[in-house]
């Protein structure tokens, strides 16, 4: 059976619906199911002169014809205008995510792909929200999710995610690094088919601390932790200075780079593959991939949005679903 990939379109005023109008469901070996307001999708498709069919999802139908999308209808609170945020629709965004995630937990869907959301409008609605990663982890009752960003030739995982920089050092602990590496090692094998993934680890400080002169986190925490991980049989190395690790020669034998914080690794990845980079959440009992860009409100409804990241996210979700089935 082909995988069933459920897709959340993200912020309704953003480019999420536009991206769907620029891909062809028939090019994927999967069943693509949208969770969205049907009027939102149809209006945006009409505005962009897109004639892809959208039919109501029937769980009892195998839907062998992949020429169009299926949809699970969730109504917006208020009509959405491209490029114009509406706080009344914030709860709609989260309701869509919950339905997609629960469907994967119930094994009704093989994987979920998420479109971009606008964090500030959700928080403005009085709903605490720091990002997809943390939100989905809470639904799945998972304490430690791991954010993995990937382009064609580079994968970057993070020890810490959406934290202010001043709070990062206290979260660089032996337990946090150990848990992160174990999750990466497990999911790289189960989802990506790598038998012994090589994980190269960045230091926290410039020059990886320069023997303690620029900080002792490497000496006191990171190095001892990596030594224990090596003894357990995990193919991990480092810590390396981040400014030299992200060079072509040093990346040749790396399956994953583990960065200590968000802006240590992600600017490099987005520079080398912005339009085809994706986000995958490791450590969850479900497969979740995502576009690696924002809502681009100024482009919504114009037809100028690039769908490369969504295309890559769907393909990765399909590949991971097949790999996990074979691994099991």
Secondary structure, DSSP 4 states (H G I P E B T S, - for coil): --EEEEEE---TTSSHHHHHTTS-GGGSSEEEEEEE-HHHHHHHHHHTT----EEE--TT-----TTSEEEEE---SS--BTTB--GGGHHHHHHHHHHHHHHHHTTSSSEEEE----HHHHHHTT-----HHHHHHHHTT-S--EEEEE-SS-EEEESS-S--HHHHHHH--HHHHHHHHHHHHHHHHHHH--SS--EEEE-SSGGGGTTTTT-SHIIIIIHHHHHHHHHTT--EEEEE-HHHHTSHHHHTT-SEEEESSHHHHHHHHHHHHGGG-EEEEESSSS-EEEESS---GGGTTTT----HHHHHHHHHHHHHHHHHHHH-
